[in-house]
């Protein structure tokens, strides 16, 4: 027997789930029967059945008394899941639009509340792969001229997140250089992924080893991702620095390594 709680994963309330299960057990039931079988208060059962009908899970049949019948779950539940998925997409898009609008409105307030000498005005500290991945994707979307990446395992972003992170700048024709070490290229999936992006304009060179992960955006913003020294599963802390001097200094280090690196596919 299916637990009514499982149906709440499709967006039903506990009363709606219990009522739908009760309706499935009989060809049709009156509202009083549904209330008794599903343990729903009589004053609530009409609202519950009306909601089920609106979601396409039951049909009302005129009569005296009025009866209700369940819709076949083979079709009703799939449609319900698709509608819920579409609603979540709309909700996510609305939330993202709201976040961007609020960020634009609150940005001046944030800037006004900090003096020019405040060191935190140009430094962000991030922890956790989700926050780091989200900030990295936002920086990639905001890049206008170039991206330079130093890539070494273990990876923080998933393969799909890396694909989005790199395809967005490449799709806009930006200069994108990736400096990888042997640990990255030893991973067949990552090596194939980098090869897939080369026709889009990605330039890849290899060195034996890199000390940390780094991305430089437009020679203005740097993202440094550092692995925590504690043992166990890899954990990272990332620092975003909005400072041209720091970006320039780290850019010199990148260029030094780049000049001594081998193009992907060539022997050192």
C-alpha positions as CSV (number, residue, x, y, z in Angstrom):
1,X,0.0,0.0,0.0
2,X,1.3,3.4,-1.0
3,X,1.8,5.9,1.9
4,X,-0.1,9.1,1.3
5,X,3.0,11.0,2.2
6,X,4.6,9.8,-1.0
7,X,2.1,11.8,-3.0
8,X,3.0,15.0,-1.3
9,X,6.2,14.9,-3.3
10,X,4.1,15.8,-6.3
11,X,2.7,18.9,-4.6
12,X,-0.4,17.5,-2.9
13,X,-1.3,18.3,0.6
14,X,-1.7,15.5,3.1
15,X,-5.5,15.8,2.9
16,X,-5.4,15.8,-0.9
17,X,-3.2,12.7,-1.0
18,X,-5.4,10.8,1.5
19,X,-8.6,11.7,-0.4
20,X,-7.1,10.6,-3.8
21,X,-6.1,7.2,-2.3
22,X,-9.6,6.8,-0.9
23,X,-11.1,7.6,-4.3
24,X,-8.8,5.0,-6.0
25,X,-10.3,2.2,-3.9
26,X,-13.8,2.7,-5.2
27,X,-15.5,3.5,-8.5
28,X,-17.0,6.6,-6.9
29,X,-17.5,8.1,-3.4
30,X,-19.6,10.8,-1.9
31,X,-17.9,13.6,-0.1
32,X,-19.1,12.1,3.2
33,X,-17.5,8.8,2.2
34,X,-14.2,10.5,1.3
35,X,-14.2,12.3,4.6
36,X,-14.7,9.1,6.6
37,X,-12.3,7.0,4.6
38,X,-9.5,9.6,4.5
39,X,-10.0,11.0,8.0
40,X,-10.7,14.5,6.7
41,X,-12.8,16.9,8.7
42,X,-16.2,17.3,7.0
43,X,-15.9,21.0,6.8
44,X,-12.7,20.6,4.8
45,X,-13.6,17.8,2.4
46,X,-15.3,20.0,-0.2
47,X,-12.3,22.2,-0.5
48,X,-10.0,19.2,-0.7
49,X,-12.1,17.6,-3.5
50,X,-12.3,20.8,-5.4
51,X,-8.6,21.2,-5.3
52,X,-8.1,17.6,-6.5
53,X,-10.5,18.3,-9.4
54,X,-8.6,21.4,-10.3
55,X,-5.3,19.4,-10.4
56,X,-6.9,16.8,-12.7
57,X,-6.9,14.0,-10.1
58,X,-10.7,13.5,-9.7
59,X,-14.0,14.1,-11.5
60,X,-17.3,15.3,-10.0
61,X,-20.4,13.5,-11.1
62,X,-23.8,15.2,-10.7
63,X,-26.3,13.4,-8.6
64,X,-28.0,13.3,-5.3
65,X,-25.8,13.1,-3.5
66,X,-22.9,14.3,-5.6
67,X,-20.2,11.7,-6.2
68,X,-16.5,11.9,-7.0
69,X,-14.3,9.5,-9.0
70,X,-10.5,9.2,-9.3
71,X,-8.7,9.8,-12.6
72,X,-6.4,7.0,-13.7
73,X,-3.0,7.7,-12.0
74,X,-1.2,6.5,-15.1
75,X,-2.1,9.8,-16.8
76,X,-3.1,12.1,-13.9
77,X,0.1,11.8,-11.9
78,X,2.4,12.3,-14.9
79,X,0.5,15.5,-15.9
80,X,0.7,16.6,-12.3
81,X,4.4,16.1,-12.2
82,X,4.9,18.0,-15.5
83,X,2.8,20.9,-14.2
84,X,4.8,21.0,-11.0
85,X,8.1,21.0,-12.9
86,X,6.9,23.9,-15.0
87,X,5.8,25.8,-11.9
88,X,9.2,25.2,-10.3
89,X,10.9,26.5,-13.4
90,X,8.7,29.6,-13.4
91,X,9.4,30.0,-9.7
92,X,13.1,29.7,-10.2
93,X,13.1,32.2,-13.0
94,X,11.0,34.7,-11.0
95,X,13.4,34.2,-8.0
96,X,16.4,34.9,-10.1
97,X,14.9,38.0,-11.7
98,X,14.0,39.2,-8.2
99,X,17.5,38.5,-6.9
100,X,19.0,40.5,-9.8
101,X,16.6,43.4,-9.4
102,X,17.2,43.6,-5.6
103,X,21.0,43.3,-6.2
104,X,20.9,46.3,-8.5
105,X,18.8,48.3,-6.0
106,X,20.8,47.3,-2.9
107,X,24.3,47.6,-4.5
108,X,24.5,51.4,-4.0
109,X,23.4,51.0,-0.4
110,X,26.1,48.4,0.2
111,X,28.7,50.6,-1.4
112,X,27.6,53.6,0.5
113,X,27.9,51.8,3.8
114,X,31.6,51.1,3.3
115,X,34.5,53.5,3.1
116,X,37.1,53.4,0.3
117,X,39.7,52.0,2.7
118,X,37.6,49.1,3.9
119,X,39.5,45.9,2.8
120,X,36.4,43.9,2.6
121,X,35.1,46.2,-0.1
122,X,36.9,44.2,-2.7
123,X,37.3,40.7,-1.1
124,X,34.7,38.0,-0.9
125,X,35.2,34.8,1.0
126,X,33.1,31.8,0.0
127,X,32.9,28.3,1.4
128,X,31.0,25.2,0.2
129,X,30.9,23.9,-3.4
130,X,27.4,25.3,-4.1
131,X,28.3,28.9,-3.2
132,X,31.7,28.7,-5.0
133,X,30.1,27.2,-8.1
134,X,27.3,29.8,-8.1
135,X,29.8,32.7,-7.8
136,X,32.1,31.2,-10.4
137,X,29.2,30.9,-12.9
138,X,28.2,34.5,-12.2
139,X,31.8,35.8,-12.8
140,X,32.0,33.8,-16.1
141,X,28.7,35.4,-17.2
142,X,30.0,38.8,-16.3
143,X,33.3,38.5,-18.1
144,X,33.6,40.9,-21.1
145,X,37.1,40.4,-22.6
146,X,39.0,37.4,-21.3
147,X,39.2,34.5,-18.9
148,X,42.4,32.7,-17.8
149,X,42.1,29.5,-15.8
150,X,44.6,27.4,-13.8
151,X,42.9,24.0,-13.3
152,X,44.1,21.3,-11.0
153,X,42.3,18.4,-9.2
154,X,40.2,17.7,-7.2
155,X,37.5,19.5,-9.1
156,X,34.9,21.7,-7.3
157,X,32.4,22.1,-10.1
158,X,30.7,19.1,-11.7
159,X,31.3,18.4,-15.4
160,X,28.0,20.1,-16.3
161,X,28.8,23.2,-14.2
162,X,32.2,23.3,-15.8
163,X,30.6,23.1,-19.2
164,X,28.4,26.1,-18.4
165,X,31.3,28.0,-16.8
166,X,33.4,27.7,-19.9
167,X,30.8,27.7,-22.7
168,X,29.3,31.0,-21.7
169,X,32.4,33.1,-22.3
170,X,33.3,31.1,-25.3
171,X,29.9,31.5,-26.8
172,X,30.4,35.3,-26.6
173,X,33.8,35.1,-28.4
174,X,35.9,35.9,-25.4
175,X,39.6,34.9,-25.2
176,X,39.7,31.8,-23.0
177,X,42.9,30.1,-22.0
178,X,43.1,27.1,-19.7
179,X,46.3,26.0,-18.0
180,X,45.9,22.4,-16.8
181,X,48.2,20.0,-15.0
182,X,48.7,16.3,-15.6
183,X,46.2,15.4,-12.9
184,X,43.4,17.0,-14.8
185,X,44.4,15.5,-18.2
186,X,44.7,12.0,-16.6
187,X,40.9,12.1,-16.1
188,X,39.5,10.9,-19.4
189,X,36.2,12.6,-19.0
190,X,37.8,16.0,-18.2
191,X,40.3,15.6,-21.0
192,X,37.5,14.8,-23.5
193,X,35.5,17.7,-22.2
194,X,38.4,20.1,-22.8
195,X,38.9,18.7,-26.3
196,X,35.2,19.2,-27.0
197,X,35.6,23.0,-26.2
198,X,38.7,23.6,-28.3
199,X,36.8,24.0,-31.6
200,X,34.8,26.8,-29.8
201,X,38.0,28.8,-29.1
202,X,39.3,27.3,-25.9
203,X,43.2,27.3,-25.8
204,X,44.6,24.6,-23.5
205,X,48.2,24.1,-22.4
206,X,49.6,21.7,-19.9
207,X,52.2,21.7,-17.1
208,X,53.2,18.9,-14.7
209,X,51.6,20.4,-11.6
210,X,49.8,23.6,-10.4
211,X,49.7,24.8,-6.8
212,X,46.1,25.9,-6.7
213,X,43.0,26.7,-8.8
214,X,42.7,30.2,-10.2
215,X,40.6,32.1,-12.6
216,X,41.3,35.7,-13.8
217,X,38.4,37.6,-15.4
218,X,39.2,40.6,-17.6
219,X,42.5,41.2,-15.8
220,X,40.3,42.8,-13.0
221,X,38.8,40.0,-10.8
222,X,40.5,36.9,-9.5
223,X,38.9,33.8,-8.1
224,X,41.3,31.6,-6.0
225,X,40.0,28.3,-4.7
226,X,42.1,26.7,-2.0
227,X,41.7,23.2,-0.6
228,X,41.4,23.1,3.2
229,X,44.4,21.3,4.8
230,X,42.3,19.1,7.0
231,X,42.0,15.4,6.0
232,X,39.0,13.6,4.8
233,X,36.9,14.5,1.8
234,X,38.2,17.6,-0.1
235,X,36.8,20.9,1.2
236,X,37.4,24.3,-0.3
237,X,37.5,28.0,0.6
238,X,37.4,30.4,-2.3
239,X,38.4,34.1,-2.3
240,X,37.2,36.6,-4.9
241,X,39.4,39.7,-5.2
242,X,38.2,42.8,-7.1
243,X,41.6,44.5,-7.4
244,X,43.5,45.2,-10.6
245,X,46.9,45.2,-8.8
246,X,46.3,41.7,-7.5
247,X,44.9,40.5,-10.8
248,X,47.9,42.0,-12.6
249,X,50.4,40.3,-10.3
250,X,48.7,36.9,-10.5
251,X,48.4,37.4,-14.3
252,X,52.2,37.7,-14.5
253,X,52.4,34.3,-12.7
254,X,49.9,32.8,-15.1
255,X,51.8,34.2,-18.2
256,X,55.1,32.8,-16.9
257,X,53.6,29.3,-16.5
258,X,51.8,29.7,-19.9
259,X,54.9,30.5,-21.8
260,X,56.6,27.4,-20.4
261,X,53.6,25.1,-20.9
262,X,53.0,22.6,-23.8
263,X,49.9,23.0,-26.0
264,X,47.5,20.2,-25.4
265,X,48.4,17.1,-27.4
266,X,52.1,17.9,-27.8
267,X,54.8,16.2,-25.9
268,X,56.8,18.3,-23.4
